[in-house]
């Protein structure tokens, strides 16, 4: 079944591929169509294959496969395409994961929602991270488990059949009609899922959504290793790294940066960490607050991944619900929090709050003393009993240098957990790994979170730890330099276009340590009606971004991220980070992120040219 011509072509692609295929964590949005994620890239890639064109320039011009590397990337698409060709199945039926358990959980999730029976077969040993009790008792997944001695002894089954098998080569095989999903696991690399049979095609978007929200794709470095093994028809060499030393350095750096003393947890991405937090807290509530409802209190316009993931958790667990927490614009976070917590207390439910400080994209910081007071306030249920105290889950990706949880800090006396996305400042855009920490009051919660991070096999990879060990020590210095660039650019825009509304921290907040390098820009508009004014403003957003990127292409980029080591990044949250947010809560404004290293004077010059067009 091995296609020598195809594998020879892939080998040449690996030799000639753009450097960015291995090193980028976010990709160009100007050549990305979300509705055609992966497929547009592969269609163009197959055209190159048919023409036997593997030139670096041609590969670099391929459409963006996914906007975030954690969702997928060129190398994961090429790996999946190659394996699909070897098995004569569509490339969308092959999905790679950094996790060994999440592909199984993706199938279990869909079957749980639809009431479909699941049989899990396995050869050899199950992955060490496969936690049967956790899957059944907390996630609510139902399945039967059977060890196979021979692949010829599989009986018919009324439901879905998953086969889990450890592999030491990326090999082709004849797919059995009695197996719906093959999960091939690989030491250190992750896993590859094969969806077998057209009757299972409806699972593909659901599985992709799990990879999008609760875990990540197999990393570029690991996809590269898998492809090299595949084209060479040899055993996988996953390599060794000084993982214990790197982990110790990373954990020490996180403690120093956050001012905490408890053990930090490091996951494969910010959303991987957030998923472990959510499920760990659900687990803790099921154990300590039996029969009580669980309420995740979430800003409706926050990052789309947070919003979507919270609602996905609520959809799977009967007594979990999401409650909106208005925080931006005319809404005050503290006042909203009082109102929501009072209501949750009356319902005798368990309150878990997820919030960003500063908020995204409006870059607002609440009155922290009043926030502390709201969180510490004792509340009563409708029957007069003392209500369960809240847990505050803080996404401080914008300002990971601010000390919130350490002894004597603003959130040291409430149950609080903080986390940050690693593709931003922690790694300088070099990897996706994220981390979380808890204060002393959250020690019991952090233990639960660690169980779920391990159960989902969503811990950071060895290379991710290595990158964090290199980058974290300089993070606070980079944050300071990036803020100074941003402050100077904001001041320049205020002077040259005073009618624009800029959302950024005040000098007073900056003096308190809130030094983000992100601001949002509401451009001045015109028109007779609200609709005309909104349409005109949206056109201006695109005109400004296009000017910056076309005139400074080596520095200004279409990108949803920030915290990178160099350059300037532009996006419109409503069409990127808020993709799954309700339409009425979206922000059609320009969001700008500056790095510590860019030609600021040139950016000012191009902005002046933009102002001259108004």
C-alpha positions in Angstrom: 0.0 0.0 0.0 3.0 2.4 0.4 3.1 4.9 -2.4 6.8 5.4 -3.0 6.3 8.5 -5.3 4.1 10.2 -2.8 6.6 9.5 0.1 9.5 10.7 -2.0 7.6 14.0 -2.6 6.8 14.3 1.1 10.5 13.8 1.9 11.4 16.7 -0.4 8.6 18.8 1.1 10.3 18.3 4.6 13.6 19.4 3.1 12.2 22.5 1.5 9.4 23.6 3.8 9.3 27.2 5.1 10.9 27.7 8.5 7.6 29.1 9.8 6.0 25.7 9.5 8.0 24.6 12.5 8.2 27.9 14.4 5.0 29.9 14.1 2.2 29.6 16.7 -0.3 31.8 14.8 -0.7 32.2 11.1 -1.7 34.8 8.5 -5.4 35.7 8.7 -5.4 37.6 5.3 -5.2 34.2 3.5 -7.4 32.2 5.9 -11.0 31.1 5.4 -12.3 29.6 8.6 -15.1 27.8 6.8 -12.5 26.0 4.7 -10.0 25.3 7.5 -7.6 22.5 6.5 -9.4 21.8 3.2 -8.3 24.9 1.3 -4.7 24.3 2.4 -4.9 20.6 1.3 -6.6 21.4 -2.0 -3.7 23.8 -2.9 -1.2 21.3 -1.5 -2.5 18.5 -3.6 -2.2 20.7 -6.7 1.5 21.2 -5.8 1.8 17.4 -5.4 0.2 16.7 -8.8 2.7 19.2 -10.3 5.5 17.7 -8.3 6.2 21.2 -7.1 7.9 21.3 -3.7 9.7 24.6 -3.9 9.9 26.6 -0.7 8.3 29.6 -2.2 5.3 27.6 -3.5 4.9 26.0 -0.1 5.0 29.4 1.7 2.2 30.7 -0.5 -0.3 28.0 0.5 -3.5 29.3 2.1 -3.4 29.3 5.9 -4.6 25.9 7.3 -5.8 27.1 10.7 -5.6 30.5 12.4 -4.1 29.1 15.6 -1.4 26.4 15.6 -3.0 24.6 18.5 -6.0 23.8 16.1 -3.8 22.5 13.4 -1.0 23.7 11.1 0.7 22.9 7.8 2.7 20.0 9.1 -0.3 18.4 10.9 -2.3 18.7 7.7 0.5 17.2 5.6 0.8 14.3 8.1 -2.9 13.7 8.1 -3.0 13.9 4.2 -0.2 11.5 3.9 -1.7 8.9 6.2 -5.1 9.3 4.5 -3.5 8.6 1.1 -1.9 5.4 2.5 -5.2 4.2 3.8 -7.3 5.4 0.8 -9.6 7.5 3.0 -10.4 11.3 2.9 -7.8 13.5 4.6 -10.5 15.0 6.9 -10.9 11.5 8.4 -7.4 11.7 9.9 -7.0 13.9 12.9 -3.8 14.2 15.0 -3.7 15.1 18.6 -0.9 16.0 21.1 -3.0 14.0 23.7 -3.4 10.3 23.7 -6.8 10.3 25.4 -8.6 13.3 23.9 -9.5 11.6 20.6 -11.3 8.9 22.6 -13.0 11.5 24.7 -14.1 13.3 21.6 -16.0 10.3 20.4 -17.3 9.6 23.9 -18.6 13.2 24.2 -20.7 12.9 21.0 -22.0 9.5 21.9 -23.0 10.7 25.4 -25.0 13.6 24.0 -26.7 11.3 21.5 -27.2 8.2 23.6 -25.0 6.0 21.5 -23.3 3.0 23.0 -19.5 2.9 22.9 -17.1 -0.1 23.0 -13.4 0.6 23.6 -11.1 -2.2 22.5 -7.3 -2.0 23.1 -4.2 -4.0 22.4 -1.3 -4.2 24.8 -1.7 -1.7 27.6 -4.0 1.3 27.8 -2.3 4.7 27.9 -1.2 5.4 31.5 -3.2 8.6 31.4 -6.5 6.7 30.6 -8.5 7.3 33.8 -11.6 5.1 33.7 -13.2 6.3 36.9 -12.7 10.0 35.9 -14.2 9.5 32.5 -17.3 7.7 33.9 -17.9 9.5 37.2 -17.0 13.1 36.3 -17.3 13.4 32.5 -20.4 11.1 32.5 -19.2 9.0 29.7 -20.5 5.4 29.4 -18.5 2.7 27.7 -17.5 -1.0 27.8 -13.8 -1.8 27.9 -12.2 -5.0 26.3 -8.6 -6.1 25.8 -8.0 -7.8 22.5 -5.7 -10.7 22.1 -6.3 -10.8 18.3 -7.7 -8.3 15.8 -9.4 -11.3 14.0 -11.7 -11.9 17.1 -13.7 -8.7 16.9 -17.5 -9.3 17.1 -20.3 -7.1 15.7 -21.5 -4.3 18.0 -24.5 -2.0 18.1 -22.8 1.3 18.6 -19.4 2.8 18.1 -16.2 0.7 18.4 -12.9 2.4 19.2 -9.6 0.6 18.9 -6.7 2.0 20.9 -3.2 0.7 20.1 0.3 1.8 20.9 2.5 2.2 17.8 6.2 2.6 17.3 6.0 3.3 13.5 3.7 5.4 11.4 2.4 2.5 9.3 -0.5 1.7 6.9 -2.9 -1.1 7.6 -6.1 -2.6 6.3 -9.0 -1.0 8.1 -11.7 -3.3 9.5 -15.4 -2.5 8.9 -16.0 -3.6 12.5 -13.9 -0.7 13.9 -15.3 2.8 13.6 -12.3 4.7 15.1 -8.7 3.8 15.2 -6.7 5.7 17.9 -2.9 5.1 17.3 -0.8 6.4 20.2 2.8 7.3 20.0 5.3 7.7 22.9 6.0 11.4 23.4 4.2 12.5 20.2 0.5 12.1 21.0 -2.0 10.2 18.8 -3.5 9.9 15.4 -7.3 9.2 15.0 -8.6 7.5 11.9 -12.4 7.8 11.3 -13.4 4.7 9.4 -16.5 4.5 7.2 -18.8 7.1 5.7 -21.4 6.4 8.4 -19.1 8.0 10.9 -18.5 11.3 8.9 -20.8 13.2 11.2 -18.3 12.7 14.0 -15.5 14.6 12.1 -16.7 18.2 12.9 -17.4 17.2 16.5 -14.0 15.7 16.9 -12.3 18.7 15.3 -14.3 20.9 17.7 -12.8 19.0 20.7 -9.4 19.5 19.3 -10.2 23.2 18.8 -11.4 23.8 22.3 -10.2 21.2 24.8 -6.8 20.2 23.6 -4.4 20.8 20.7 -3.2 19.2 17.5 0.0 17.2 17.5 2.7 19.9 17.6 4.7 20.9 14.6 7.9 19.4 15.9 6.2 16.1 16.7 4.4 16.1 13.3 7.8 16.6 11.7 9.2 13.6 13.6 6.3 11.5 12.6 6.6 12.4 8.9 10.4 11.8 8.9 9.7 8.3 10.4 7.0 7.7 7.8 9.0 8.6 4.7 12.0 6.7 6.0 9.9 3.6 7.0 11.7 3.4 10.3 10.9 3.2 14.0 10.1 6.5 15.6 13.0 8.3 17.3 11.3 10.7 19.6 14.5 11.9 21.1 15.4 12.8 24.6 15.5 16.2 26.3 16.5 17.4 29.7 12.8 17.4 30.8 13.3 17.2 34.5 15.7 20.1 34.5 13.5 22.2 32.2 10.4 21.5 34.2 12.1 22.5 37.5 13.3 25.8 35.8 9.8 26.5 34.5 8.0 25.8 37.7 10.5 28.0 39.7 10.1 30.8 37.1 6.3 30.7 37.3 6.4 30.9 41.1 8.7 33.8 40.9 6.6 35.6 38.3 3.3 35.1 40.1 4.6 35.4 43.7 2.9 32.0 44.6 4.3 29.0 46.5 2.1 26.1 45.5 3.0 23.9 42.6 2.2 25.4 39.2 0.6 23.3 36.4 1.7 23.6 32.8 -0.5 22.4 29.9 -0.2 22.1 26.2 -2.1 25.4 25.7 -4.1 28.0 27.6 -7.4 26.3 26.7 -6.0 22.9 27.7 -5.2 24.5 31.1 -8.6 26.1 31.3 -10.4 22.8 30.5 -8.5 21.1 33.3 -9.5 24.0 35.6 -13.2 23.7 34.7 -13.3 19.9 35.0 -11.2 19.9 38.2 -13.7 22.4 39.8 -16.6 20.3 38.6 -15.0 17.3 40.1 -14.4 19.1 43.4 -18.0 20.3 43.5 -19.4 16.9 42.8 -17.4 15.5 45.7 -17.9 18.3 48.2 -21.2 19.9 47.2 -23.3 16.9 46.3 -26.6 17.6 44.5 -25.9 21.4 44.2 -26.0 23.1 40.8 -22.7 24.4 39.4 -22.6 27.9 37.8 -19.8 29.1 35.6 -20.0 32.9 35.6 -18.4 34.1 32.3 -18.3 37.5 30.5 -20.4 37.1 27.4 -17.9 39.0 25.2 -14.7 37.5 26.4 -12.4 35.4 24.2 -14.5 33.1 22.1 -12.6 30.0 23.2 -13.4 30.6 26.9 -17.0 31.3 26.1 -17.4 28.3 23.9 -15.6 25.9 26.1 -17.7 26.9 29.2 -20.9 26.3 27.3 -19.6 23.0 25.9 -18.9 21.8 29.5 -22.4 22.9 30.6 -23.9 21.0 27.6 -22.4 17.7 28.8 -23.1 17.8 32.5 -26.6 18.0 33.8 -26.2 20.3 36.8 -23.7 22.7 35.2 -24.8 26.0 33.6 -23.3 29.2 32.3 -24.3 32.6 33.7 -23.4 35.8 31.9 -21.2 38.4 33.7 -21.3 41.8 31.9 -18.0 43.5 32.4 -17.2 46.0 29.6 -18.3 49.4 28.5 -21.3 50.6 30.5 -21.1 47.5 32.7 -19.0 47.5 35.9 -17.5 44.1 36.7 -17.9 44.5 40.5 -21.5 45.6 40.3 -22.3 42.7 37.9 -20.5 40.3 40.2 -22.6 41.4 43.2 -25.8 40.9 41.3 -24.8 37.5 39.9 -23.3 36.1 43.1 -26.4 37.2 45.1 -28.6 35.3 42.6 -26.4 32.2 42.6 -26.4 32.2 46.4 -30.2 32.3 46.6 -30.2 29.3 44.3 -27.8 27.5 46.7 -25.5 26.8 43.8 -21.7 26.6 43.5 -20.2 29.8 41.9 -17.1 29.6 39.6 -16.1 32.9 38.0 -13.9 33.1 34.9 -12.8 36.7 34.1 -10.0 38.4 32.3 -8.1 41.3 33.9 -7.6 43.5 32.0 -10.7 42.7 29.9 -10.4 41.8 26.2 -10.7 43.7 24.0 -11.6 46.8 26.0 -8.5 46.6 28.3 -10.4 47.6 31.4 -9.4 46.9 35.0 -12.1 46.8 37.7 -11.7 48.4 41.2 -9.6 45.7 42.7 -10.4 46.6 46.3 -14.1 46.4 45.5 -13.6 43.2 43.6 -11.9 41.7 46.7 -14.8 42.8 48.9 -17.4 41.3 46.5 -15.6 38.0 46.5 -15.1 37.9 50.3 -18.7 38.9 51.1 -20.6 36.2 52.9 -24.0 35.5 51.2 -27.0 33.5 52.2 -29.2 31.0 50.4 -33.0 31.5 50.1 -33.4 29.5 53.3 -30.9 31.6 55.2 -28.0 29.1 55.2 -24.4 30.3 54.3 -23.9 30.0 50.6 -20.9 28.4 49.0 -18.1 30.9 48.6 -17.0 31.6 45.0 -13.8 30.6 43.2 -12.3 33.3 41.1 -10.6 32.0 38.0 -8.4 34.8 36.5 -7.2 34.8 33.0 -4.3 37.2 33.2 -2.8 36.6 29.8 -2.7 40.3 29.1 -0.7 41.1 32.2 0.9 37.9 33.6 3.4 39.9 35.5 0.8 41.4 38.0 0.9 39.8 41.4 -2.7 38.8 42.3 -2.4 35.6 44.4 0.7 35.8 46.5 0.7 36.4 50.2 -0.7 39.9 51.0 -1.9 40.5 47.4 -5.4 41.5 46.4 -6.7 37.9 45.9 -4.7 36.1 48.6 -7.6 35.7 51.0 -10.2 34.3 48.5 -10.2 31.0 46.6 -8.4 32.1 43.4 -6.7 30.5 40.5 -4.8 32.4 37.8 -3.8 31.1 34.3 -2.1 32.5 31.2 -1.8 31.4 27.6 1.7 30.4 26.8 1.7 31.4 23.1 1.7 35.0 24.3 4.3 36.5 26.7 5.5 33.3 28.4 7.0 31.9 25.3 7.2 35.0 23.2 5.1 33.3 20.6 7.3 30.3 20.2 5.0 27.6 21.6 1.4 27.3 22.9 2.0 25.9 26.4 0.1 27.7 29.2 0.2 27.5 32.9 -2.0 28.0 36.0 -1.3 28.7 39.7 -3.4 28.9 42.8 -3.1 30.7 46.1 -3.0 28.8 49.4 -6.8 28.7 49.7 -6.9 26.8 46.3 -4.5 24.0 47.1 -7.3 21.3 47.2 -8.6 22.7 43.9 -5.2 22.6 42.2 -4.8 18.9 43.1 -8.1 18.2 41.3 -7.0 20.3 38.3 -3.8 18.3 38.1 -5.7 15.1 37.9 -7.7 16.3 35.0 -4.7 17.8 33.2 -3.1 14.4 33.4 -6.3 12.5 32.6 -6.7 14.5 29.4 -3.0 14.0 28.7 -2.9 17.8 28.1 0.4 18.4 29.9 3.1 20.5 28.1 5.4 18.6 25.8 9.1 18.3 26.4 10.0 20.8 23.7 7.3 23.2 25.1 9.0 23.0 28.5 12.3 23.6 26.9 11.1 26.8 25.2 9.4 28.1 28.3 12.6 27.5 30.3 14.4 29.7 27.8 11.8 32.4 27.6 10.2 32.8 31.0 13.2 34.4 32.7 13.0 37.4 30.3 9.2 37.7 30.3 8.8 40.6 32.7 11.5 42.6 30.9 9.8 42.0 27.6 6.5 43.0 29.0 7.9 46.3 30.2 9.6 47.1 26.9 6.4 46.2 24.9 4.3 48.4 27.2 6.6 51.4 26.6 6.3 51.0 22.9 2.5 50.7 23.2 2.2 53.7 25.4 4.2 55.8 23.0 2.1 54.7 20.0 -1.2 55.3 21.9 0.0 58.8 22.9 0.9 59.5 19.2 -2.6 58.4 18.0 -4.3 60.5 20.7 -2.4 63.5 19.3 -2.8 62.9 15.6 -6.4 61.5 15.7 -8.0 62.9 18.9 -11.5 61.9 17.8 -10.6 58.2 17.9 -11.6 56.3 21.0 -8.7 54.3 22.4 -9.2 51.5 25.0 -6.0 51.3 27.0 -4.9 51.4 30.7 -4.5 54.7 32.3 -1.1 56.0 33.6 -2.4 55.4 37.1 -3.2 51.7 36.4 0.2 51.3 34.7 1.9 52.6 37.9 0.1 49.8 39.7 1.7 47.2 37.4 -0.9 46.8 34.7 1.3 47.2 31.6 -0.3 45.4 28.7 1.0 45.9 25.2 -2.5 45.6 23.6 -5.0 48.4 22.9 -8.2 48.6 20.9 -9.0 51.5 18.6 -12.5 52.8 17.9 -12.0 55.0 14.8 -14.1 58.1 14.2 -16.9 57.5 11.9 -19.7 59.3 10.0 -23.1 58.7 8.5 -26.7 59.6 9.0 -27.8 56.4 10.8 -26.3 54.1 13.3 -26.1 51.5 10.6 -24.2 53.8 8.2 -21.8 54.9 10.9 -21.1 51.3 11.9 -20.5 50.2 8.3 -18.2 53.2 7.7 -16.2 52.4 10.8 -15.7 48.8 9.8 -14.4 49.9 6.4 -11.9 52.2 8.2 -10.7 49.4 10.4 -9.8 47.3 7.3 -8.2 50.3 5.5 -6.0 51.0 8.5 -4.9 47.4 9.0 -4.3 46.9 5.2 -2.1 50.0 5.1 0.0 49.0 8.0 0.5 45.4 6.7 1.1 46.3 3.1 3.5 49.1 3.9 5.4 47.4 6.8 5.1 43.7 5.8 8.2 42.6 7.6 6.8 43.9 10.9 3.0 44.4 10.8 0.9 41.3 10.5 -2.6 40.0 10.4 -2.6 38.1 13.7 -4.9 37.4 16.7 -2.1 37.0 19.1 0.3 39.2 21.1 3.4 39.0 23.3 5.7 37.9 20.4 9.3 38.8 20.4 9.1 41.3 17.5 6.7 43.1 15.2 3.2 44.5 15.5 -0.1 42.5 15.3 -3.5 43.7 14.1 -6.9 42.0 14.3 -10.6 42.7 14.6 -11.9 40.7 17.6 -15.4 40.2 16.2 -13.9 38.3 13.3 -11.2 36.4 15.1 -10.9 35.9 18.9 -14.7 36.4 19.4 -15.6 34.0 16.6 -18.1 32.0 18.7 -19.3 34.9 20.8 -22.9 36.0 20.4 -23.2 38.6 17.6 -24.6 41.3 19.9 -21.6 41.0 22.2 -18.9 41.2 19.5 -16.5 44.1 19.1 -16.0 45.4 15.6 -13.0 47.5 16.5 -9.3 47.2 15.7 -7.1 45.5 18.3 -3.4 46.3 18.1 -0.5 44.5 19.9 3.1 45.8 19.9 6.2 43.9 20.8 9.4 45.0 22.5 11.2 45.0 19.1 9.7 47.0 16.2 10.3 50.2 14.2 7.9 52.4 16.0 8.7 55.5 14.0 7.8 53.8 10.8 4.5 52.7 12.3 3.8 56.3 13.3 4.6 57.5 9.7 2.2 55.0 8.1 -0.5 56.0 10.6 -0.1 59.6 9.7 -0.6 58.7 6.1 -3.8 56.9 7.1 -5.0 60.0 9.0 -4.4 62.0 5.8 -7.0 59.9 4.0 -9.8 60.7 6.3 
